[in-house]
Amino acid sequence: MQEFKRAVRESRYERRTLIDEFKRGLNGMIRRRLVEAESPPSTIMDWQERAVKLDRNMRQNKAKEKLLVGTTLSQ
């Protein structure tokens, strides 16, 4: 995310193109979830904030799943 923001500051992308470039760099699952959301993001800020939140949630869920599987196997 930080690299993308740095590149944005140094570029002259227009709003729509900037969003397309951001989507292109996203993890496919995150991109699909955001595009298919009931209310998809519409601004670059929305895309960035929601992508970060979704990524964080997915990582936390993955870590919790590992703990749950480990707990189930050891019982």
Summary of the structure (lengths in Angstrom):
residues: 75
radius of gyration: 16.1
end to end distance: 40.3
largest distance: 57.5
contacts: 162
relative contact order: 0.11
helix: 79%
strand: 0%
